[in-house]
Amino acid sequence: MASSLHNLSDYDPSSVPSAEDMRFGIVVSEWNNNITGALLQGAYDTLLRHGALEENICVMTVPGSFELVYGSSQMVKSGKVDAVIAIGCVIRGDTPHFDYICQGTTNGLATLNLQGDIPVIYGLLTCNNHDQAEARCGGILGNKGDECAVTAIKMIDYRRKLD
């Protein structure tokens, strides 16, 4: 469903397992930090709301969205987390740079999921303009960070059920 038709912060809290014994990594891009900071806050607050302990949430920054792949990869390799949430925001400009960054980051994060045992959650906003980004970081369409946190909790639970 397109996010323009769905509030990203709207979910059934009773469908989310307790995150009390889960460890989370959040890798957040500094680029467009007015947007990524709000996404980070949404994810962090949602993790806490579902029982995650502050000491079990590791937040690291990278310069831009393209670096989310390396940052997430290193966090997975650290063995200190049960899931990684990759948060970034790319806003279309006048050059094809937008397409390269979005495609490279998306493919990189997908590869980490295919090759690893730790879920890497896709929290990359790819927007045509700043208004679209603001609508998705706590604006009228909710906060993608909330959605990413819930997804991380559910994917850790999914993985544990397979073990």
C-alpha positions as CSV (number, residue, x, y, z in Angstrom):
1,M,0.0,0.0,0.0
2,A,1.3,3.4,-0.9
3,S,2.3,5.4,2.2
4,S,0.1,8.3,0.9
5,L,-2.8,6.0,1.6
6,H,-1.6,4.7,5.0
7,N,-0.4,6.3,8.2
8,L,3.0,4.9,8.9
9,S,2.5,5.2,12.7
10,D,-0.9,3.3,12.6
11,Y,-0.6,-0.3,13.8
12,D,-2.1,-2.6,16.4
13,P,0.2,-2.5,19.4
14,S,-1.1,-5.8,20.7
15,S,0.4,-7.5,17.5
16,V,3.9,-6.5,18.5
17,P,5.9,-8.9,20.8
18,S,7.8,-7.6,23.8
19,A,11.2,-6.2,22.9
20,E,12.5,-6.5,26.4
21,D,15.2,-9.0,25.6
22,M,16.0,-7.7,22.1
23,R,19.1,-5.8,21.0
24,F,18.8,-3.1,18.3
25,G,21.2,-1.2,16.1
26,I,20.1,1.9,14.4
27,V,22.3,3.3,11.6
28,V,21.2,6.8,10.7
29,S,22.3,9.1,7.9
30,E,23.4,12.6,8.9
31,W,22.4,13.9,5.4
32,N,18.9,15.6,5.6
33,N,19.3,15.3,9.4
34,N,16.1,17.4,10.0
35,I,14.3,14.4,8.5
36,T,16.5,11.5,9.7
37,G,16.6,12.9,13.2
38,A,12.8,12.7,13.4
39,L,12.8,9.2,11.9
40,L,15.4,8.2,14.5
41,Q,13.3,9.6,17.3
42,G,10.2,7.8,16.1
43,A,12.1,4.4,15.9
44,Y,13.8,4.9,19.3
45,D,10.6,5.9,21.1
46,T,8.7,3.0,19.5
47,L,11.3,0.5,20.6
48,L,11.1,1.8,24.2
49,R,7.3,1.7,24.1
50,H,7.5,-2.0,23.3
51,G,9.9,-2.8,26.2
52,A,13.3,-2.4,24.7
53,L,15.9,-1.3,27.2
54,E,17.9,1.9,26.4
55,E,21.2,0.0,26.9
56,N,20.1,-2.4,24.2
57,I,19.7,0.3,21.5
58,C,22.9,1.2,19.8
59,V,22.7,4.3,17.5
60,M,25.5,5.1,15.1
61,T,25.6,7.8,12.4
62,V,27.0,7.7,8.9
63,P,27.5,10.7,6.6
64,G,24.9,9.9,3.9
65,S,22.4,7.3,2.8
66,F,24.8,5.4,0.6
67,E,26.9,4.7,3.7
68,L,24.0,3.0,5.4
69,V,25.0,-0.2,3.7
70,Y,28.5,-0.2,5.1
71,G,27.3,1.0,8.5
72,S,24.6,-1.7,8.7
73,S,27.0,-4.4,7.5
74,Q,29.5,-3.5,10.2
75,M,26.8,-3.4,12.9
76,V,25.6,-6.8,11.8
77,K,29.2,-8.1,11.9
78,S,29.7,-6.8,15.5
79,G,27.4,-9.5,16.8
80,K,25.9,-7.0,19.3
81,V,22.5,-6.6,17.8
82,D,19.5,-8.8,16.8
83,A,18.4,-6.4,14.1
84,V,19.6,-3.2,12.4
85,I,17.3,-0.4,11.4
86,A,18.9,1.7,8.5
87,I,17.5,5.2,8.4
88,G,18.1,7.7,5.6
89,C,16.4,10.2,3.4
90,V,17.1,11.0,-0.2
91,I,15.3,13.9,-1.9
92,R,15.2,14.1,-5.7
93,G,17.3,16.9,-7.2
94,D,18.2,18.0,-10.7
95,T,20.7,15.3,-11.5
96,P,20.6,11.4,-11.7
97,H,22.5,11.3,-8.4
98,F,19.1,10.5,-6.6
99,D,18.6,7.4,-8.7
100,Y,22.1,6.1,-8.1
101,I,22.0,6.6,-4.4
102,C,18.5,5.1,-4.0
103,Q,19.3,2.1,-6.2
104,G,22.7,1.4,-4.6
105,T,21.4,1.7,-1.1
106,T,18.4,-0.4,-1.7
107,N,20.3,-3.1,-3.4
108,G,23.0,-3.1,-0.7
109,L,20.5,-3.4,2.1
110,A,18.6,-6.1,0.3
111,T,21.9,-8.0,-0.2
112,L,22.6,-7.8,3.6
113,N,19.2,-9.4,4.2
114,L,19.8,-12.2,1.7
115,Q,23.3,-13.0,2.9
116,G,23.0,-12.6,6.6
117,D,21.1,-14.0,9.7
118,I,20.4,-10.5,11.2
119,P,17.4,-8.6,9.7
120,V,18.3,-5.2,8.3
121,I,15.2,-3.0,8.2
122,Y,14.8,-0.6,5.3
123,G,14.1,2.9,6.6
124,L,15.2,4.9,3.6
125,L,12.8,7.6,2.5
126,T,13.1,8.2,-1.3
127,C,11.0,11.4,-1.9
128,N,10.4,13.7,-4.8
129,N,10.5,16.8,-2.5
130,H,11.0,18.0,1.0
131,D,7.3,18.1,1.8
132,Q,6.9,14.4,1.1
133,A,9.8,13.7,3.5
134,E,8.3,15.9,6.2
135,A,4.9,14.1,5.8
136,R,6.7,10.8,6.5
137,C,8.8,11.7,9.5
138,G,6.0,12.6,11.9
139,G,3.8,14.7,9.6
140,I,0.4,13.9,8.2
141,L,1.5,10.4,7.1
142,G,3.0,9.4,10.4
143,N,6.6,8.4,11.1
144,K,8.4,5.8,9.0
145,G,10.7,5.3,12.1
146,D,7.7,3.9,14.0
147,E,7.1,1.4,11.3
148,C,10.7,0.4,11.1
149,A,10.9,-0.2,14.8
150,V,7.8,-2.4,14.8
151,T,9.2,-4.3,11.8
152,A,12.5,-4.9,13.6
153,I,10.8,-6.3,16.6
154,K,8.6,-8.6,14.5
155,M,11.5,-9.8,12.4
156,I,13.6,-10.6,15.5
157,D,10.6,-12.6,16.8
158,Y,10.2,-14.3,13.5
159,R,13.8,-15.3,13.5
160,R,13.7,-16.6,17.0
161,K,10.6,-18.7,16.2
162,L,12.6,-20.5,13.5
163,D,15.4,-21.3,16.0
